[in-house]
Amino acid sequence: MKNTEKQPLNIHLAGVGGQGIGLLNEILLRAADHAGYNAIGVDTHGLAQRGGIVVSEIRLGETVHSPLIGNGQADLVVALERHEALRAALQFLKVGMQ
């Protein structure tokens, strides 16, 4: 049986406190909504106020019910800091996407 349903697009955003990951998350969510996509997202601030890790996750798709992306499930990683880019890519990108 062929699966004709489009798979969700999973985007993981990573950076450190003060770089604007939360703002980037909000801009992407609003743009997706304006374009007519079903979009859901979540911010995780951690120690953002002290320059710590900040991540956001966005999922686009018709059957998306949760904003969380599991390890090895991201289609795209956007990072604003090189160390976080490496960590996020290794942990979250799908196999073969690294």
FENGI-V908656 format. One record per pair of residues at least 12 apart in sequence whose C-alpha atoms are under 10 Angstrom apart, sorted by the first residue. I is the first residue (numbers start at 0). J is the second residue. D is the distance in Angstrom with one decimal. If there is no record, write none. Layout:
I_J_D ; I_J_D
This chain:
4_60_9.7 ; 4_61_8.7 ; 4_62_9.1 ; 5_60_7.5 ; 5_61_8.0 ; 5_62_9.1 ; 6_59_8.9 ; 6_60_6.8 ; 6_61_8.4 ; 6_62_8.4 ; 6_63_9.3 ; 7_37_9.6 ; 7_38_9.6 ; 7_58_6.5 ; 7_59_5.4 ; 7_60_4.4 ; 7_61_7.3 ; 7_62_7.4 ; 7_63_6.8 ; 7_73_9.8 ; 7_74_9.1 ; 8_38_9.4 ; 8_57_8.1 ; 8_58_5.6 ; 8_59_5.0 ; 8_60_6.5 ; 8_63_9.4 ; 8_72_9.5 ; 8_73_7.7 ; 8_74_6.3 ; 8_75_8.1 ; 9_40_9.9 ; 9_56_7.5 ; 9_57_6.0 ; 9_58_4.7 ; 9_59_6.6 ; 9_60_8.9 ; 9_63_9.9 ; 9_66_8.8 ; 9_67_9.0 ; 9_68_6.8 ; 9_69_9.6 ; 9_72_7.1 ; 9_73_4.8 ; 9_74_5.2 ; 9_75_6.5 ; 9_76_8.7 ; 9_91_9.7 ; 9_92_9.3 ; 9_93_9.8 ; 10_24_9.7 ; 10_27_10.0 ; 10_40_9.2 ; 10_55_8.4 ; 10_56_5.8 ; 10_57_5.1 ; 10_58_6.3 ; 10_59_8.4 ; 10_66_9.8 ; 10_67_9.9 ; 10_68_8.1 ; 10_72_9.1 ; 10_73_5.7 ; 10_74_6.1 ; 10_75_4.9 ; 10_76_5.9 ; 10_77_7.5 ; 10_91_9.4 ; 10_92_9.2 ; 11_24_9.4 ; 11_40_9.7 ; 11_54_7.2 ; 11_55_6.1 ; 11_56_4.7 ; 11_57_6.5 ; 11_58_8.8 ; 11_67_9.4 ; 11_68_7.6 ; 11_72_9.4 ; 11_73_6.3 ; 11_74_8.1 ; 11_75_6.3 ; 11_76_4.8 ; 11_77_6.3 ; 11_78_8.3 ; 11_87_7.7 ; 11_88_9.0 ; 11_91_7.4 ; 11_92_8.5 ; 12_24_7.4 ; 12_42_9.2 ; 12_53_8.2 ; 12_54_5.5 ; 12_55_5.0 ; 12_56_6.0 ; 12_57_8.1 ; 12_73_10.0 ; 12_75_8.5 ; 12_76_5.9 ; 12_77_4.8 ; 12_78_5.7 ; 12_79_8.2 ; 12_83_9.5 ; 12_84_8.9 ; 12_87_8.3 ; 13_43_9.8 ; 13_52_7.4 ; 13_53_5.9 ; 13_54_4.5 ; 13_55_6.6 ; 13_56_8.7 ; 13_76_7.5 ; 13_77_6.3 ; 13_78_4.6 ; 13_79_6.5 ; 13_80_7.6 ; 13_81_9.7 ; 13_82_9.7 ; 13_83_6.1 ; 13_84_6.8 ; 13_85_9.9 ; 13_86_9.1 ; 13_87_6.9 ; 13_88_9.6 ; 14_44_10.0 ; 14_47_9.3 ; 14_50_9.3 ; 14_51_8.3 ; 14_52_5.9 ; 14_53_5.3 ; 14_54_6.4 ; 14_55_9.1 ; 14_77_8.6 ; 14_78_5.6 ; 14_79_5.1 ; 14_80_5.3 ; 14_81_8.5 ; 14_82_8.6 ; 14_83_5.8 ; 14_84_7.7 ; 14_87_9.4 ; 15_44_8.9 ; 15_45_9.5 ; 15_46_8.6 ; 15_47_6.4 ; 15_48_9.1 ; 15_49_8.9 ; 15_50_5.5 ; 15_51_5.2 ; 15_52_4.5 ; 15_53_5.1 ; 15_54_8.1 ; 15_78_9.2 ; 15_79_7.7 ; 15_80_7.0 ; 15_82_9.7 ; 15_83_7.8 ; 16_44_7.8 ; 16_45_8.7 ; 16_46_7.2 ; 16_47_3.9 ; 16_48_5.8 ; 16_49_6.7 ; 16_50_4.3 ; 16_51_5.5 ; 16_52_6.3 ; 16_53_6.0 ; 16_54_9.5 ; 17_47_6.9 ; 17_48_7.4 ; 17_49_8.9 ; 17_50_6.8 ; 17_51_9.1 ; 17_52_9.9 ; 17_53_8.9 ; 18_47_9.4 ; 18_50_9.0 ; 18_53_8.8 ; 18_78_9.9 ; 18_79_7.0 ; 18_80_8.5 ; 19_53_9.1 ; 19_79_8.6 ; 20_42_8.5 ; 20_43_9.8 ; 20_44_9.2 ; 20_52_10.0 ; 20_53_6.8 ; 20_54_6.9 ; 20_55_6.9 ; 20_77_9.4 ; 20_78_8.5 ; 20_79_7.9 ; 21_41_9.0 ; 21_42_6.5 ; 21_43_8.7 ; 21_44_8.4 ; 21_53_8.1 ; 21_54_8.0 ; 21_55_6.9 ; 21_56_9.9 ; 22_42_9.9 ; 22_55_9.9 ; 23_55_8.9 ; 23_77_9.9 ; 24_40_7.4 ; 24_41_8.1 ; 24_42_7.8 ; 24_54_9.2 ; 24_55_6.4 ; 24_56_7.6 ; 24_57_7.4 ; 25_40_8.3 ; 25_41_9.4 ; 25_42_9.4 ; 25_55_9.5 ; 25_57_9.6 ; 27_40_9.4 ; 27_57_8.3 ; 28_40_7.0 ; 28_41_9.9 ; 28_57_7.3 ; 28_58_9.1 ; 28_59_9.0 ; 31_57_10.0 ; 31_59_7.9 ; 32_59_9.4 ; 36_58_10.0 ; 36_59_6.6 ; 36_60_6.9 ; 36_61_7.9 ; 37_58_8.3 ; 37_59_5.7 ; 37_60_5.5 ; 37_61_6.0 ; 37_62_8.5 ; 37_63_7.7 ; 37_64_9.8 ; 38_57_7.0 ; 38_58_5.8 ; 38_59_4.5 ; 38_60_6.7 ; 38_61_8.6 ; 38_63_7.8 ; 38_64_9.4 ; 38_65_9.9 ; 38_66_8.5 ; 39_56_8.4 ; 39_57_5.8 ; 39_58_5.5 ; 39_59_6.7 ; 39_60_8.9 ; 39_63_7.5 ; 39_64_7.8 ; 39_65_7.2 ; 39_66_5.4 ; 39_67_9.1 ; 40_55_7.1 ; 40_56_5.4 ; 40_57_4.2 ; 40_58_6.3 ; 40_59_8.8 ; 40_65_8.2 ; 40_66_4.9 ; 40_67_7.8 ; 40_68_9.9 ; 41_54_8.6 ; 41_55_5.6 ; 41_56_5.4 ; 41_57_6.7 ; 41_58_9.3 ; 41_65_9.1 ; 41_66_5.9 ; 41_67_7.3 ; 41_68_9.9 ; 42_54_6.1 ; 42_55_4.4 ; 42_56_6.7 ; 42_57_9.1 ; 42_66_9.4 ; 42_67_9.8 ; 43_55_6.0 ; 43_56_8.6 ; 52_80_9.8 ; 52_83_7.8 ; 53_78_10.0 ; 53_83_9.2 ; 54_77_9.9 ; 54_78_9.0 ; 54_83_9.4 ; 54_87_9.2 ; 55_67_9.1 ; 55_68_9.7 ; 55_77_9.7 ; 56_68_6.7 ; 56_73_9.1 ; 56_76_9.4 ; 57_73_9.5 ; 57_75_9.9 ; 58_73_9.2 ; 58_74_9.8 ; 68_91_7.8 ; 68_92_9.9 ; 69_90_9.1 ; 69_91_7.0 ; 69_92_9.5 ; 69_93_9.9 ; 70_87_9.3 ; 70_88_9.9 ; 70_89_9.0 ; 70_90_5.7 ; 70_91_4.6 ; 70_92_7.4 ; 70_93_8.1 ; 71_87_9.7 ; 71_88_8.8 ; 71_89_8.1 ; 71_90_6.1 ; 71_91_4.4 ; 71_92_4.9 ; 71_93_4.5 ; 71_94_6.6 ; 71_95_9.9 ; 71_96_9.5 ; 72_90_9.0 ; 72_91_5.9 ; 72_92_5.9 ; 72_93_5.0 ; 72_94_8.3 ; 73_87_9.4 ; 73_88_8.6 ; 73_90_9.1 ; 73_91_5.3 ; 73_92_4.6 ; 73_93_5.6 ; 73_94_9.4 ; 73_96_8.9 ; 74_88_10.0 ; 74_91_8.5 ; 74_92_6.1 ; 74_93_6.2 ; 74_94_9.6 ; 74_96_7.4 ; 74_97_9.8 ; 75_87_10.0 ; 75_88_8.5 ; 75_91_8.7 ; 75_92_6.7 ; 75_93_8.7 ; 75_96_8.3 ; 75_97_9.6 ; 76_88_6.3 ; 76_89_9.9 ; 76_91_7.6 ; 76_92_6.9 ; 76_96_9.8 ; 76_97_9.6 ; 85_97_9.5
